[in-house]
């Protein structure tokens, strides 16, 4: 089954266009390294929670929007090999491609696919 890298972050709403450009560049790069699909979603119905929520998890500030993204890989093995080469790719370096958000509040992880419809 496929493998998914997922990410949630808070992006300054004023940086929406900069984020789109950033995401498109990374999407092209990830696909060149074996990703099947890269999806970035701009939150427009992301409620505050009382116990947990996306906004709470990323410490979203009033001037920010929650972004949810994922990368679909054919397998964990392809993903692991890709990340090794991606980290050496100059296009991934922060000075070459700075994140238009506070990466310290980003939540990310890799997930085994256990069901697909």
ZIBEL-V816637 format. One record per backbone hydrogen bond with DSSP energy under -1.0 kcal/mol. NH is the residue of the N-H (numbers start at 1). CO is the residue of the C=O. If there is no record, write none. Layout:
nh:NH co:CO
nh:NH co:CO
This chain:
nh:3 co:73
nh:4 co:111
nh:5 co:71
nh:6 co:109
nh:7 co:69
nh:8 co:107
nh:9 co:67
nh:11 co:65
nh:13 co:63
nh:15 co:12
nh:16 co:13
nh:19 co:15
nh:20 co:16
nh:21 co:17
nh:22 co:18
nh:23 co:19
nh:24 co:20
nh:25 co:21
nh:26 co:22
nh:27 co:23
nh:28 co:24
nh:29 co:25
nh:30 co:26
nh:31 co:27
nh:32 co:28
nh:34 co:31
nh:35 co:30
nh:36 co:72
nh:37 co:72
nh:39 co:70
nh:41 co:68
nh:43 co:66
nh:57 co:53
nh:58 co:54
nh:59 co:56
nh:60 co:55
nh:64 co:61
nh:65 co:11
nh:67 co:9
nh:68 co:41
nh:69 co:7
nh:70 co:39
nh:71 co:5
nh:72 co:37
nh:73 co:3
nh:79 co:75
nh:80 co:76
nh:81 co:77
nh:82 co:78
nh:83 co:79
nh:84 co:80
nh:85 co:81
nh:86 co:82
nh:87 co:83
nh:89 co:86
nh:92 co:89
nh:93 co:90
nh:96 co:93
nh:97 co:93
nh:103 co:101
nh:105 co:102
nh:106 co:103
nh:107 co:8
nh:109 co:6
nh:111 co:4
nh:113 co:2
